[in-house]
Amino acid sequence: MNTGPADYKSAALPTKPLRRLDILSVVKKQVFDGVPVWFFSAESLNFYTEFQCHGLSMSSLKSIRRVLYYFFTKTEGNISKETLLNLSHGIWSDDAHSYSHKHKLYVYITGFIKYLAQETDDADLEMLLRYFRKPKTRREFKVTTSRIIVSEDIRRVLDALVGSNSLDEAQKLRHITFILFLAYGGQRAMTAERITVGQFKQALSQNPPVLTVRADQDKIKMEHYVPLHPVLVPYLSKLIEGRSDDERVFSVNAMRLWLYGYRQPLVKTMGRIRTMDLRKFFEQKSDELGFVDAHKNLIMSHGCSSINWTSYKGFLPENVYASYMKYWGDVKISPSLSFF
């Protein structure tokens, strides 16, 4: 069995199209010297990801598929006490990866084995999970994040975009608007990428301008409101002008590719800026401004899972906008920015 580093992200994705199969035809149990071994094929992974993971976002589905193909590669398609013990040791003894990385492997692999056990009605298979467990170790918890993102970091990125010689004017406008939307709106980059031209047109036609993000576009599947800051509005209006309603406005990959070549270090933190840092900036700047109420959590679609939220909270877009502008209205991240 392959017991190399637990790097599931390098695992190859399947090339054949997903198709429904009889699960009993791709999972076989054999006994060798009294030791049961279950053999499963790559087709069983396709079956699981297509039908058990239906409705998940594409990024989540890709992560699950990579984990399962990592599992298939490391175990060579067989599940036994020995393979699970070796796999567990290989994952949790690997110092090259974070706890969250290892936990993701543990959760998805456990879920797949439970699924096989249920589909084949084989309790002995699920019992093997006793050999695939997380070690009982004490984790170190940080009180706050070590990545501090300040207005100067965002300002430098915007200035670099304006002065870039590698981008045409349309690309500059798209990237600048994306940066402004994430920094002033606190959205996840993948959520922002799913928003269409029609949604922005609808938001800009309203008074006040408030974007409605649909539940199917959000990571935690919660519909929420995002006020459009006055600084952002002219850039957004120009960007969507003349485009069809069903087009997507932003590209995360294009933004990441440009940021990869941006070498300016962060002001308060080691390293360079990433797309995820723009959401962190919104959170940290909101704390600085005193914008810490439920409206901020609604805008960010964050910290909204309690009974208090699901059973009692309710919001009107105009009230969300008023609360947002009370704190963010005078914020000018880059006062000298003048792209038009």
C-alpha positions in Angstrom: 0.0 0.0 0.0 1.2 3.5 -0.8 1.7 5.4 2.5 3.3 8.6 1.2 2.4 12.1 2.3 -1.2 13.0 2.8 -1.4 15.4 -0.1 -4.8 14.7 -1.6 -4.7 18.0 -3.6 -2.3 16.3 -6.1 -4.6 13.4 -6.6 -5.9 13.1 -10.2 -9.6 13.7 -10.9 -11.4 11.0 -12.9 -11.5 11.4 -16.6 -14.6 9.3 -17.4 -18.0 10.8 -17.0 -20.0 10.0 -13.9 -22.7 7.4 -14.3 -25.0 5.5 -12.0 -24.0 2.0 -11.2 -25.2 -0.9 -9.1 -23.1 -0.4 -6.0 -23.0 -4.1 -5.3 -21.2 -4.6 -8.6 -18.3 -2.4 -7.7 -17.7 -3.4 -4.0 -16.6 -7.0 -3.3 -15.9 -8.6 0.1 -13.4 -11.4 0.3 -11.9 -13.3 3.3 -8.2 -14.2 3.5 -7.1 -16.4 6.4 -10.1 -15.3 8.3 -9.4 -11.6 7.7 -12.2 -9.7 5.7 -11.1 -7.3 2.9 -13.4 -5.1 0.9 -12.4 -4.2 -2.6 -13.9 -1.2 -4.2 -13.4 0.3 -7.7 -13.0 3.8 -9.0 -16.6 3.5 -10.3 -17.8 3.4 -6.7 -16.2 6.8 -6.2 -18.0 8.2 -9.2 -21.3 6.8 -7.9 -20.8 8.3 -4.5 -19.8 11.8 -5.7 -22.6 12.0 -8.3 -25.5 10.9 -6.2 -24.5 11.4 -2.5 -23.0 14.9 -3.1 -25.6 16.2 -5.4 -26.3 19.9 -4.8 -22.9 20.8 -3.3 -20.9 23.6 -4.9 -18.4 22.8 -7.5 -15.4 23.6 -5.3 -16.8 21.3 -2.5 -17.4 18.5 -5.0 -13.9 18.8 -6.3 -12.4 18.6 -2.8 -14.4 15.5 -2.0 -13.5 13.8 -5.3 -9.8 14.6 -4.7 -9.9 13.2 -1.2 -11.6 10.0 -2.4 -9.2 9.5 -5.2 -6.3 10.0 -2.8 -8.0 7.3 -0.6 -8.3 5.0 -3.6 -4.6 5.5 -4.6 -3.2 5.0 -1.0 -5.3 1.9 -0.3 -5.0 0.5 -3.8 -8.8 0.0 -3.7 -9.1 -2.2 -0.7 -10.4 -1.6 2.8 -9.1 -3.7 5.7 -7.9 -3.3 9.3 -4.3 -3.1 8.0 -4.9 -0.6 5.3 -6.9 1.7 7.5 -4.3 1.6 10.3 -1.6 2.4 7.9 -3.6 5.2 6.2 -4.5 6.7 9.6 -0.9 6.7 10.7 0.3 8.2 7.4 -2.2 11.1 7.6 -1.8 12.0 11.3 2.0 11.7 11.4 2.5 13.9 8.4 3.9 17.2 9.7 3.8 18.9 6.2 0.1 19.6 6.4 -2.3 21.4 8.7 -4.8 20.0 11.2 -7.7 21.2 9.0 -6.2 19.5 6.0 -5.9 16.2 7.9 -9.4 16.6 9.3 -10.9 17.1 5.9 -9.3 13.8 4.8 -10.7 12.1 7.9 -14.2 13.4 7.5 -14.6 12.6 3.7 -13.0 9.2 3.9 -15.1 8.2 6.9 -18.3 9.4 5.2 -17.4 7.3 2.1 -16.8 4.1 4.1 -20.1 4.6 6.0 -21.9 5.1 2.7 -20.4 1.8 1.3 -21.4 0.0 4.5 -25.0 1.3 4.3 -25.4 0.5 0.6 -24.1 -3.0 1.0 -25.9 -3.6 4.3 -22.6 -4.7 5.8 -22.1 -3.7 9.5 -18.7 -5.4 9.6 -17.4 -2.8 7.1 -18.5 0.1 9.2 -17.0 -1.5 12.3 -13.6 -1.1 10.6 -13.8 2.6 11.2 -12.6 1.9 14.8 -9.1 1.6 13.2 -9.4 4.9 11.3 -9.6 7.4 14.1 -8.3 10.8 15.0 -5.6 10.8 17.7 -6.7 12.4 20.9 -4.2 15.2 21.0 -4.6 18.7 22.3 -4.6 21.4 19.6 -3.2 24.9 20.0 -5.8 27.6 19.4 -5.0 31.1 18.4 -7.1 33.9 19.8 -7.0 35.9 16.6 -5.8 35.6 13.0 -2.2 36.4 12.3 -3.1 38.1 9.0 -3.8 41.7 9.5 -5.0 43.5 6.3 -5.1 47.3 6.3 -6.3 49.9 3.9 -2.8 50.6 2.6 -2.6 47.0 1.4 -5.8 47.4 -0.7 -4.6 50.8 -1.9 -1.3 49.4 -3.2 -3.1 46.7 -5.1 -5.5 49.2 -6.7 -2.6 51.5 -7.7 -0.7 48.6 -9.2 -3.7 47.6 -11.2 -4.2 51.2 -12.6 -0.5 51.3 -13.6 -0.3 47.8 -14.9 1.2 47.4 -18.4 0.2 43.7 -18.7 -3.6 44.4 -18.6 -5.9 46.1 -21.1 -8.4 48.7 -20.0 -11.2 46.1 -19.8 -9.2 43.8 -17.6 -8.1 46.6 -15.3 -11.8 47.6 -14.8 -12.8 44.1 -14.0 -10.1 43.5 -11.5 -10.4 46.9 -9.8 -14.2 46.4 -9.5 -13.7 42.9 -8.1 -11.2 44.3 -5.5 -13.6 47.1 -4.5 -16.6 44.7 -4.3 -14.8 42.3 -2.0 -13.2 45.0 0.2 -16.4 47.1 0.6 -18.8 44.1 0.6 -17.0 41.4 2.6 -18.1 38.5 0.3 -16.3 35.3 -0.3 -14.5 35.3 -3.7 -16.3 32.2 -4.9 -19.7 33.7 -4.0 -18.9 36.9 -5.8 -17.9 34.9 -8.9 -21.5 33.4 -9.1 -23.3 36.7 -9.2 -24.7 37.7 -12.6 -25.0 40.9 -14.5 -28.8 40.8 -14.1 -28.5 40.7 -10.3 -26.2 43.7 -10.2 -28.5 45.6 -12.7 -31.5 44.9 -10.4 -29.5 46.1 -7.3 -28.4 49.3 -9.0 -31.9 50.1 -10.2 -33.1 50.2 -6.5 -32.9 53.0 -4.0 -30.9 52.2 -1.9 -28.7 49.9 -4.1 -28.6 46.6 -2.3 -27.6 43.3 -4.0 -29.5 40.1 -3.1 -27.2 37.1 -3.1 -29.3 33.9 -3.7 -29.0 30.9 -1.3 -27.6 28.7 -4.1 -24.7 31.1 -4.6 -23.7 31.2 -1.0 -21.3 28.8 0.8 -23.7 28.3 3.8 -26.8 28.4 1.5 -28.2 31.6 3.0 -29.8 34.4 1.0 -28.4 37.7 2.2 -28.1 41.4 1.3 -25.0 43.3 0.3 -25.1 47.1 0.2 -23.3 48.6 -2.8 -21.0 51.3 -1.5 -21.1 54.7 -3.4 -17.4 54.3 -4.3 -18.1 50.9 -6.0 -21.3 52.0 -7.9 -19.7 53.8 -10.9 -17.1 51.1 -11.5 -19.8 48.4 -11.3 -22.2 50.3 -13.6 -19.4 50.7 -16.2 -18.4 47.1 -15.9 -21.9 45.6 -16.6 -22.9 48.1 -19.2 -24.1 46.4 -22.4 -23.7 42.9 -21.1 -26.4 40.2 -21.0 -28.2 39.5 -17.7 -27.0 35.8 -17.4 -23.3 36.6 -17.7 -21.1 36.3 -14.7 -19.3 39.5 -13.8 -16.1 38.3 -12.1 -13.4 35.6 -12.5 -11.7 34.4 -9.4 -9.0 32.5 -11.4 -8.1 35.6 -13.4 -7.9 37.7 -10.2 -5.7 35.1 -8.5 -3.4 34.8 -11.5 -2.8 38.5 -11.5 -2.3 38.6 -7.7 0.2 35.8 -8.0 2.5 38.1 -10.0 1.9 41.0 -7.6 5.1 41.0 -5.4 4.3 43.9 -3.0 4.5 42.5 0.7 1.7 43.2 3.1 2.1 46.1 5.5 1.4 44.4 8.8 1.8 40.7 7.9 4.3 38.4 6.3 3.5 37.3 2.7 1.5 38.8 -0.1 -2.2 39.6 -0.5 -4.6 36.9 -1.6 -8.3 37.1 -2.6 -9.4 35.7 0.8 -7.7 38.7 2.5 -10.2 41.1 1.1 -13.0 39.5 3.1 -10.7 39.6 6.2 -10.1 43.3 5.5 -13.9 43.9 5.6 -14.2 42.1 8.9 -11.3 43.8 10.5 -12.2 47.2 9.2 -15.7 46.8 10.4 -14.4 46.0 13.9 -12.3 49.2 13.7 -15.4 51.2 12.7 -17.7 49.7 15.3 -19.8 47.9 12.7 -20.3 44.8 14.7 -24.0 44.2 14.8 -26.2 41.5 13.1 -26.3 43.5 9.9 -22.6 43.0 9.4 -23.0 39.2 9.9 -25.8 39.1 7.5 -23.8 40.9 4.8 -20.9 38.5 5.3 -23.2 35.5 5.6 -21.1 34.6 8.7 -22.0 33.5 12.2 -25.7 33.0 11.3 -26.3 29.4 12.3 -27.8 29.8 15.8 -31.5 29.3 16.7 -31.7 33.1 17.2 -30.9 33.6 13.5 -33.0 30.8 12.0 -36.1 31.4 14.1 -36.2 35.1 15.1 -34.0 37.3 12.9 -35.4 39.2 10.0 -34.0 42.0 7.8 -35.2 44.6 5.3 -32.6 45.7 2.7 -33.1 49.4 3.3 -32.3 48.9 7.0 -29.2 46.9 6.2 -28.0 49.6 3.9 -28.7 52.4 6.5 -26.8 50.5 9.2 -23.9 49.8 6.8 -23.6 53.4 5.6 -23.7 54.7 9.1 -20.2 53.1 9.6 -18.8 52.6 6.1 -20.3 55.6 4.3 -17.2 57.8 4.7 -14.6 55.1 4.1 -12.4 55.9 1.1 -9.9 53.0 0.8 -8.1 54.8 -2.0 -9.0 58.5 -2.1 -6.8 59.0 -5.2 -8.3 56.2 -7.2 -9.5 57.6 -10.5 -9.7 55.0 -13.2 -12.1 56.7 -15.6 
